[in-house]
């Protein structure tokens, strides 16, 4: 083999160790930044001006956490906000349930959007909510219809906007497994591995389950106009904000527990839908996501093949990678216990505990999910089959 070939082989072999080291460093950094951010928030949330927020929530159906969601949506400690709930129709079970809980709240509006034609139904619902915005609404925030969490969620989410430190802000969804089945554990571990990688601005992707934008930027980016025909809200707004040079901020302390209970088929359908949208709206991030498990598996396989060929010094690479992953698991467990209440932390900790040996399986599954999104133009979302041919070209094929 040529010198260049030998160098390339050694670099490929080293990727496993380098990725393990980078994951450990990123996890440590995420834990440190979370602690610093919580202390900073405790001192900053109260003194600053709090502009009026319109919180837009598109809802479909009544989940098992519906009561927690409604308590969360209507019980934020932010002093000046209102909630705009949107359902597709009055026949949606969520509509009467929301109306019953709204009575006496004084801060909520319920809108019927109707069926979408050439736009994703969730985006269609949001567009209906935008028409109900008032001049006094200075920040537009978004939440998912099954979200729950802390009472200071909204205060934390919009703080960078109130302090003029960002134009858009976002939180992150943490998958909390319903049980420790392998599909649930895999999606939880993929999620915990992605979180430390969020940011900076050039590779930021807002998450629509916890997202906010100032009214000035909302109007400047012409968000209602630019969401017409789109199946996606968050990646599309991220795309618009990045092109316009706007500042996006990940608010690390905004954690949204998201209970999950997948079998393998449901996991692959969910994962493909996420990466399909990323490929359409954020192709650079899609390619970056593809390279992470691809490089890991190439390096891991090369180490095993070379060890099988008698190159015993590969044991050093494998040993170092295992030690780094053990340490990363320890740091990750501490981080999760620190940032979540015991109710959410316990199943997360159980999923992460002893997970270092699952890395090859996790990366195989992650790679297959990403590859499954590489082709095709159709996805099924909330029972509706769509064909998406461009960021603003969506066709509903079947309801």
TIMI-782383 format. One record per residue (C-alpha): residue number from 1; x, y negated, z negated; residue in one letter. Coordinates in pm, whole numbers. Layout:
<atoms>
i	X	Y	Z	aa
NUM	X	Y	Z	A
...
</atoms>
This chain:
<atoms>
i	X	Y	Z	aa
1	0	0	0	X
2	125	-350	79	X
3	221	-601	-190	X
4	-97	-798	-120	X
5	-301	-480	-150	X
6	-141	-393	-483	X
7	-208	-742	-616	X
8	-571	-725	-503	X
9	-611	-383	-667	X
10	-468	-506	-998	X
11	-690	-813	-990	X
12	-995	-600	-923	X
13	-900	-368	-1207	X
14	-854	-666	-1438	X
15	-1198	-810	-1363	X
16	-1364	-588	-1623	X
17	-1132	-715	-1895	X
18	-1158	-1075	-1775	X
19	-1538	-1060	-1764	X
20	-1546	-908	-2112	X
21	-1320	-1183	-2244	X
22	-1526	-1454	-2073	X
23	-1849	-1309	-2214	X
24	-1703	-1313	-2565	X
25	-1583	-1672	-2529	X
26	-1916	-1787	-2385	X
27	-2114	-1614	-2661	X
28	-1895	-1769	-2931	X
29	-1936	-2109	-2768	X
30	-2315	-2070	-2743	X
31	-2336	-1982	-3114	X
32	-2118	-2280	-3210	X
33	-2309	-2523	-2989	X
34	-2641	-2402	-3125	X
35	-2530	-2472	-3482	X
36	-2397	-2815	-3387	X
37	-2713	-2894	-3194	X
38	-2946	-2800	-3480	X
39	-2751	-3021	-3721	X
40	-2755	-3303	-3466	X
41	-3128	-3264	-3410	X
42	-3202	-3274	-3782	X
43	-3048	-3618	-3792	X
44	-3173	-3751	-3459	X
45	-3532	-3636	-3405	X
46	-3695	-3884	-3642	X
47	-3522	-4221	-3579	X
48	-3574	-4250	-3204	X
49	-3867	-4385	-3006	X
50	-4110	-4113	-2913	X
51	-4274	-4181	-2580	X
52	-4614	-4034	-2507	X
53	-4600	-3682	-2363	X
54	-4851	-3505	-2140	X
55	-4802	-3130	-2189	X
56	-4925	-2934	-1885	X
57	-5012	-2567	-1942	X
58	-5154	-2344	-1669	X
59	-5324	-2044	-1829	X
60	-5453	-1716	-1689	X
61	-5620	-1460	-1911	X
62	-5606	-1412	-2287	X
63	-5286	-1247	-2409	X
64	-5250	-1063	-2739	X
65	-5060	-1367	-2868	X
66	-5331	-1613	-2762	X
67	-5403	-1742	-3113	X
68	-5033	-1800	-3179	X
69	-5007	-1977	-2845	X
70	-5299	-2210	-2921	X
71	-5166	-2288	-3269	X
72	-4832	-2366	-3108	X
73	-4975	-2583	-2828	X
74	-5206	-2788	-3050	X
75	-4990	-2796	-3363	X
76	-4665	-2961	-3253	X
77	-4521	-3217	-3494	X
78	-4459	-3468	-3212	X
79	-4672	-3774	-3301	X
80	-4788	-3883	-2955	X
81	-4875	-3605	-2714	X
82	-5176	-3455	-2543	X
83	-5229	-3117	-2379	X
84	-5376	-3059	-2034	X
85	-5488	-2696	-2009	X
86	-5570	-2568	-1659	X
87	-5742	-2247	-1550	X
88	-5828	-2130	-1201	X
89	-6199	-2098	-1278	X
90	-6453	-2103	-1558	X
91	-6478	-1724	-1517	X
92	-6122	-1680	-1641	X
93	-6145	-1537	-1996	X
94	-5898	-1805	-2105	X
95	-6142	-2086	-2019	X
96	-6407	-2029	-2291	X
97	-6139	-1922	-2538	X
98	-5946	-2247	-2488	X
99	-6263	-2455	-2498	X
100	-6361	-2301	-2832	X
101	-6018	-2374	-2982	X
102	-6007	-2728	-2840	X
103	-6314	-2845	-3029	X
104	-6218	-3105	-3283	X
105	-5851	-3119	-3179	X
106	-5881	-3458	-3008	X
107	-5563	-3409	-2807	X
108	-5659	-3156	-2539	X
109	-5823	-3159	-2196	X
110	-5939	-2852	-2004	X
111	-5944	-2859	-1623	X
112	-6066	-2612	-1362	X
113	-5835	-2611	-1059	X
114	-6018	-2373	-827	X
115	-5857	-2108	-608	X
116	-5532	-2191	-431	X
117	-5509	-2176	-51	X
118	-5150	-2220	65	X
119	-4976	-2277	-269	X
120	-4892	-2053	-563	X
121	-5188	-2040	-801	X
122	-4984	-2162	-1098	X
123	-4849	-2457	-898	X
124	-5200	-2528	-766	X
125	-5322	-2544	-1126	X
126	-5039	-2780	-1217	X
127	-5119	-3007	-923	X
128	-5476	-3035	-1057	X
129	-5335	-3131	-1397	X
130	-5113	-3398	-1242	X
131	-5425	-3574	-1113	X
132	-5534	-3611	-1476	X
133	-5216	-3790	-1584	X
134	-5264	-4134	-1735	X
135	-5046	-4443	-1709	X
136	-4960	-4411	-2078	X
137	-4805	-4065	-2023	X
138	-4432	-4141	-2007	X
139	-4301	-3783	-2015	X
140	-4449	-3482	-1836	X
141	-4374	-3153	-2013	X
142	-4455	-2796	-1912	X
143	-4515	-2477	-2110	X
144	-4618	-2124	-2022	X
145	-4962	-1999	-2121	X
146	-4824	-1739	-2363	X
147	-4555	-1949	-2531	X
148	-4515	-1978	-2906	X
149	-4242	-2096	-3140	X
150	-4147	-2373	-3380	X
151	-4356	-2682	-3454	X
152	-4064	-2904	-3350	X
153	-4038	-2740	-3006	X
154	-4174	-3045	-2821	X
155	-3975	-3295	-3031	X
156	-3654	-3108	-2950	X
157	-3738	-3056	-2582	X
158	-3800	-3424	-2507	X
159	-3534	-3572	-2737	X
160	-3269	-3607	-2459	X
161	-3532	-3791	-2251	X
162	-3633	-4021	-2535	X
163	-3265	-4099	-2594	X
164	-3205	-4165	-2221	X
165	-2941	-3890	-2215	X
166	-3114	-3687	-1944	X
167	-3383	-3711	-1678	X
168	-3502	-3351	-1712	X
169	-3468	-3105	-1998	X
170	-3532	-2736	-2044	X
171	-3529	-2453	-2294	X
172	-3483	-2081	-2245	X
173	-3698	-1768	-2263	X
174	-3574	-1498	-2503	X
175	-3714	-1154	-2431	X
176	-3828	-986	-2754	X
177	-3880	-612	-2695	X
178	-4206	-456	-2812	X
179	-4009	-136	-2875	X
180	-3662	-2	-2805	X
181	-3746	181	-2482	X
182	-3463	162	-2232	X
183	-3639	-79	-1987	X
184	-3720	-317	-2274	X
185	-3369	-294	-2410	X
186	-3212	-354	-2068	X
187	-3416	-668	-1994	X
188	-3342	-801	-2344	X
189	-2969	-749	-2297	X
190	-2972	-908	-1951	X
191	-3148	-1209	-2102	X
192	-2907	-1245	-2394	X
193	-2613	-1222	-2153	X
194	-2749	-1495	-1923	X
195	-2823	-1755	-2193	X
196	-2460	-1850	-2271	X
197	-2402	-1913	-1899	X
198	-2666	-2188	-1864	X
199	-2535	-2526	-1746	X
200	-2368	-2756	-1656	X
201	-2572	-2972	-1419	X
202	-2441	-2829	-1089	X
203	-2565	-2480	-1176	X
204	-2857	-2571	-1400	X
205	-3196	-2417	-1329	X
206	-3486	-2552	-1530	X
207	-3724	-2296	-1682	X
208	-4090	-2389	-1639	X
209	-4193	-2225	-1965	X
210	-4019	-2507	-2155	X
211	-3945	-2802	-1929	X
212	-3985	-3181	-1937	X
213	-3921	-3472	-1701	X
214	-3954	-3846	-1753	X
215	-4247	-4010	-1576	X
216	-4010	-4236	-1383	X
217	-3823	-3938	-1238	X
218	-4150	-3749	-1188	X
219	-4265	-4033	-961	X
220	-3927	-4090	-796	X
221	-3893	-3723	-699	X
222	-4257	-3722	-579	X
223	-4308	-3397	-763	X
224	-4678	-3350	-674	X
225	-4603	-3400	-304	X
226	-4294	-3178	-314	X
227	-4471	-2895	-494	X
228	-4743	-2872	-230	X
229	-4710	-2535	-57	X
230	-4461	-2406	-315	X
231	-4497	-2085	-512	X
232	-4253	-2208	-775	X
233	-4238	-2511	-1002	X
234	-3916	-2495	-1205	X
235	-3661	-2390	-943	X
236	-3819	-2631	-695	X
237	-3797	-2923	-941	X
238	-3438	-2820	-1021	X
239	-3361	-2832	-649	X
240	-3515	-3179	-614	X
241	-3339	-3314	-924	X
242	-2998	-3181	-819	X
243	-3025	-3323	-467	X
244	-3118	-3664	-614	X
245	-2828	-3656	-861	X
246	-3051	-3647	-1170	X
247	-2927	-3535	-1510	X
248	-3061	-3200	-1633	X
249	-3003	-3094	-1993	X
250	-3035	-2753	-2153	X
251	-3165	-2803	-2508	X
252	-3000	-2504	-2667	X
253	-3214	-2505	-2978	X
254	-3540	-2476	-2781	X
255	-3590	-2102	-2804	X
256	-3910	-1948	-2671	X
257	-3966	-1589	-2790	X
258	-4130	-1393	-2510	X
259	-4261	-1046	-2608	X
260	-4200	-789	-2335	X
261	-4310	-430	-2287	X
262	-4190	-295	-1953	X
263	-4164	42	-1792	X
264	-3906	74	-1513	X
265	-4153	-13	-1234	X
266	-4279	-324	-1414	X
267	-3923	-431	-1495	X
268	-3813	-410	-1131	X
269	-4127	-592	-1012	X
270	-4072	-871	-1266	X
271	-3701	-896	-1194	X
272	-3744	-900	-818	X
273	-4001	-1178	-847	X
274	-3760	-1393	-1050	X
275	-3465	-1343	-816	X
276	-3681	-1371	-504	X
277	-3776	-1723	-612	X
278	-3415	-1802	-701	X
279	-3307	-1694	-350	X
280	-3565	-1924	-189	X
281	-3507	-2232	-405	X
282	-3155	-2194	-551	X
283	-2954	-1975	-309	X
284	-2615	-2068	-459	X
285	-2727	-1946	-803	X
286	-2863	-1629	-642	X
287	-2520	-1553	-493	X
288	-2349	-1630	-823	X
289	-2590	-1397	-1004	X
290	-2517	-1123	-748	X
291	-2141	-1147	-792	X
292	-2141	-1096	-1171	X
293	-2271	-734	-1183	X
294	-2105	-655	-849	X
295	-1758	-750	-976	X
296	-1815	-572	-1306	X
297	-1913	-245	-1139	X
298	-1633	-266	-882	X
299	-1376	-320	-1157	X
300	-1525	-59	-1390	X
301	-1535	203	-1111	X
302	-1178	121	-1004	X
303	-1053	173	-1360	X
304	-1222	512	-1384	X
305	-1098	625	-1041	X
306	-740	522	-1118	X
307	-757	694	-1456	X
308	-887	1008	-1283	X
309	-588	989	-1046	X
310	-352	1008	-1342	X
311	-275	640	-1398	X
312	-286	664	-1776	X
313	-209	294	-1828	X
314	-573	237	-1730	X
315	-650	345	-2086	X
316	-506	11	-2197	X
317	-749	-181	-1973	X
318	-1041	32	-2088	X
319	-944	-1	-2455	X
320	-910	-379	-2436	X
321	-1244	-412	-2256	X
322	-1419	-194	-2514	X
323	-1271	-392	-2805	X
324	-1376	-721	-2646	X
325	-1728	-590	-2591	X
326	-1752	-465	-2949	X
327	-1653	-810	-3073	X
328	-1898	-977	-2833	X
329	-2178	-755	-2967	X
330	-2091	-856	-3323	X
331	-2089	-1227	-3235	X
332	-2412	-1195	-3037	X
333	-2592	-1028	-3328	X
334	-2485	-1305	-3563	X
335	-2597	-1568	-3314	X
336	-2943	-1415	-3275	X
337	-2995	-1381	-3651	X
338	-2894	-1744	-3694	X
339	-3127	-1889	-3436	X
340	-3443	-1679	-3483	X
341	-3684	-1612	-3765	X
342	-3662	-1260	-3904	X
343	-3973	-1150	-3714	X
344	-3810	-1217	-3377	X
345	-3452	-1147	-3484	X
346	-3514	-788	-3599	X
347	-3613	-635	-3260	X
348	-3349	-847	-3082	X
349	-3082	-728	-3323	X
350	-3193	-369	-3280	X
351	-3165	-404	-2901	X
352	-2817	-559	-2917	X
353	-2676	-331	-3187	X
354	-2442	-75	-3033	X
355	-2516	-205	-2684	X
356	-2153	-228	-2568	X
357	-2168	120	-2415	X
358	-2476	23	-2210	X
359	-2289	-236	-2003	X
360	-2247	-10	-1696	X
361	-2618	80	-1693	X
362	-2724	-281	-1750	X
363	-2509	-401	-1462	X
364	-2635	-125	-1231	X
365	-2997	-217	-1306	X
366	-2924	-590	-1278	X
367	-2749	-542	-943	X
368	-3033	-329	-804	X
369	-3289	-589	-909	X
370	-3095	-869	-740	X
371	-3040	-664	-425	X
372	-3411	-580	-412	X
373	-3479	-954	-381	X
374	-3232	-997	-94	X
375	-3482	-913	177	X
376	-3852	-945	237	X
377	-4083	-1242	209	X
378	-4364	-1101	-4	X
379	-4416	-1084	-380	X
380	-4706	-1006	-610	X
381	-4762	-1247	-897	X
382	-5053	-1232	-1142	X
383	-5245	-1001	-910	X
384	-5203	-1218	-598	X
385	-4987	-1114	-302	X
386	-4796	-1401	-142	X
387	-4579	-1443	167	X
388	-4317	-1717	121	X
389	-4124	-1826	430	X
390	-3978	-2157	306	X
391	-3973	-2363	-14	X
392	-4304	-2527	79	X
393	-4457	-2258	298	X
394	-4664	-2012	96	X
395	-4942	-1793	229	X
396	-5186	-1596	14	X
397	-5230	-1252	168	X
398	-5455	-1085	-89	X
399	-5628	-1158	-417	X
</atoms>
